[in-house]
């Protein structure tokens, strides 16, 4: 008898019975978002953390690359998309990056849309080319409802909350190691 492995879905307990408040730090490793979106969220989390410590402070590209483990070319590409979306500004070629507005005013959804556009909201969950209200796939109705709830949740979750959640996790890990 084979048992199917259960997917670890953010916000649902292992038994699937009870919902819990999603820790914003879990968004950094969500299977729903592209790797570029996850990396952009890590960059924005680092900028938000710096901004929470000292408002209007900036971070160097090299410093962010070292902290996130991202290669400089990858980071540069992400930053260009974040700049085009008006989420970050940069002084000089190797200058400091900073958030263009308060970290609590930038949603996780803003970051995802800056990198992936609206692909997440428009594509079929099963990957079918033809999927719409007129020609739905087997999970279309459920995904449409979940997609709306997810979009609302991500729109309400700020990068400031993300930075605080990641900071709490780091402190918790340090305590458990000592």
C-alpha positions as CSV (number, residue, x, y, z in Angstrom):
1,X,0.0,0.0,0.0
2,X,1.5,3.3,-1.1
3,X,0.8,6.5,0.7
4,X,0.8,9.7,-1.3
5,X,3.1,12.4,-0.1
6,X,1.3,15.5,1.1
7,X,2.4,18.9,-0.3
8,X,3.5,21.4,2.3
9,X,1.0,24.2,1.6
10,X,1.6,27.5,3.3
11,X,-1.1,28.3,5.8
12,X,-2.5,24.8,6.2
13,X,-1.4,22.4,8.9
14,X,0.1,19.0,8.1
15,X,-3.3,17.4,8.7
16,X,-5.0,20.0,6.6
17,X,-7.7,20.6,9.2
18,X,-6.9,23.9,10.7
19,X,-5.7,27.1,9.2
20,X,-3.0,29.1,10.9
21,X,-1.7,32.7,10.3
22,X,1.0,32.4,7.6
23,X,4.4,33.6,8.7
24,X,5.5,36.1,6.1
25,X,9.0,34.5,6.2
26,X,7.5,31.4,4.6
27,X,6.8,33.5,1.4
28,X,10.5,33.4,0.7
29,X,10.3,29.7,-0.3
30,X,6.8,29.4,-1.7
31,X,6.5,27.0,-4.7
32,X,3.9,29.4,-6.3
33,X,6.4,32.1,-7.1
34,X,9.3,32.1,-9.6
35,X,12.8,31.8,-8.3
36,X,13.3,35.4,-9.4
37,X,10.3,36.6,-7.3
38,X,11.6,34.7,-4.3
39,X,15.1,36.3,-4.8
40,X,13.5,39.7,-5.2
41,X,11.6,39.2,-1.9
42,X,14.9,38.3,-0.2
43,X,16.4,41.6,-1.6
44,X,13.4,43.6,-0.5
45,X,13.5,42.0,2.9
46,X,17.1,43.0,3.4
47,X,16.3,46.6,2.3
48,X,13.3,46.7,4.6
49,X,15.3,45.4,7.5
50,X,17.9,48.2,6.9
51,X,15.1,50.7,6.6
52,X,13.5,49.6,9.8
53,X,16.8,50.0,11.7
54,X,17.6,53.3,10.2
55,X,14.9,55.0,8.0
56,X,16.1,56.1,4.5
57,X,19.3,54.1,4.9
58,X,20.7,52.3,1.9
59,X,22.6,49.1,1.3
60,X,25.3,48.3,-1.2
61,X,24.8,45.9,-4.0
62,X,27.8,43.9,-2.8
63,X,26.5,43.8,0.7
64,X,23.1,42.5,-0.4
65,X,24.8,40.0,-2.7
66,X,26.8,38.6,0.2
67,X,23.9,38.4,2.6
68,X,21.5,36.8,0.2
69,X,24.1,34.6,-1.6
70,X,22.9,35.9,-5.0
71,X,25.4,36.4,-7.8
72,X,26.0,40.1,-8.6
73,X,24.6,39.8,-12.2
74,X,21.4,38.1,-10.9
75,X,21.1,40.8,-8.3
76,X,21.7,43.6,-10.8
77,X,18.9,42.2,-13.0
78,X,16.5,41.9,-10.1
79,X,17.3,45.5,-9.0
80,X,16.6,46.8,-12.5
81,X,13.1,45.3,-12.5
82,X,12.5,46.6,-8.9
83,X,13.7,50.1,-10.1
84,X,11.4,50.0,-13.1
85,X,8.5,49.2,-10.8
86,X,9.4,52.2,-8.6
87,X,10.2,50.1,-5.5
88,X,13.9,50.9,-5.1
89,X,16.3,53.6,-6.1
90,X,20.0,53.4,-6.6
91,X,22.7,56.1,-6.4
92,X,25.5,55.6,-8.9
93,X,26.5,52.4,-10.6
94,X,27.7,50.7,-7.5
95,X,25.9,53.0,-5.1
96,X,23.5,52.2,-2.3
97,X,20.1,50.8,-2.9
98,X,17.2,52.1,-0.9
99,X,13.4,51.7,-0.8
100,X,11.6,54.5,-2.6
101,X,8.9,54.6,0.2
102,X,8.3,53.2,3.6
103,X,8.7,49.4,3.9
104,X,5.2,49.2,5.4
105,X,3.8,50.8,2.2
106,X,5.3,48.1,-0.2
107,X,3.3,44.9,-0.4
108,X,4.7,41.5,-1.2
109,X,2.3,41.5,-4.2
110,X,4.0,44.7,-5.5
111,X,7.3,42.8,-5.5
112,X,5.9,39.7,-7.2
113,X,4.2,41.8,-9.9
114,X,7.4,43.8,-10.5
115,X,9.2,40.5,-11.3
116,X,6.6,38.1,-12.7
117,X,3.9,40.5,-13.8
118,X,0.5,39.0,-13.5
119,X,1.4,35.6,-14.8
120,X,0.6,33.9,-11.5
121,X,-3.0,35.2,-11.7
122,X,-3.6,34.4,-15.3
123,X,-2.1,30.9,-15.8
124,X,-3.8,27.6,-15.3
125,X,-2.8,25.8,-12.2
126,X,-2.5,22.5,-14.1
127,X,-0.5,24.3,-16.9
128,X,-3.1,23.8,-19.6
129,X,-2.9,26.3,-22.5
130,X,-6.7,26.5,-22.7
131,X,-8.3,27.2,-19.4
132,X,-11.0,29.8,-18.8
133,X,-14.5,30.3,-17.4
134,X,-15.8,29.0,-20.7
135,X,-13.4,26.0,-21.0
136,X,-12.4,25.3,-17.4
137,X,-9.8,22.7,-16.3
138,X,-10.8,20.4,-13.4
139,X,-9.5,22.7,-10.7
140,X,-10.3,26.1,-12.4
141,X,-13.1,27.1,-10.0
142,X,-11.2,26.2,-6.9
143,X,-8.0,28.0,-8.2
144,X,-10.0,31.1,-9.1
145,X,-11.3,31.4,-5.5
146,X,-7.9,30.6,-4.0
147,X,-6.1,33.0,-6.4
148,X,-8.4,35.8,-5.3
149,X,-7.7,35.1,-1.6
150,X,-4.0,34.8,-2.2
151,X,-3.8,38.1,-4.1
152,X,-5.7,39.8,-1.2
153,X,-3.4,38.3,1.4
154,X,-0.2,39.2,-0.5
155,X,-1.5,42.7,-1.1
156,X,-2.0,43.2,2.6
157,X,1.4,41.7,3.6
158,X,4.1,44.4,3.6
159,X,7.9,43.9,3.1
160,X,8.2,45.4,6.6
161,X,6.2,42.5,8.0
162,X,8.4,40.2,6.0
163,X,11.6,41.7,7.5
164,X,10.2,41.5,11.0
165,X,9.2,37.8,10.5
166,X,12.7,36.9,9.1
167,X,14.3,38.7,12.0
168,X,12.3,36.8,14.5
169,X,13.2,33.5,12.8
170,X,16.9,34.4,12.9
171,X,16.8,35.3,16.6
172,X,14.9,32.1,17.3
173,X,17.5,29.9,15.5
174,X,20.4,31.6,17.3
175,X,18.7,30.9,20.7
176,X,18.1,27.3,19.8
177,X,21.7,26.8,18.8
178,X,23.1,28.2,22.0
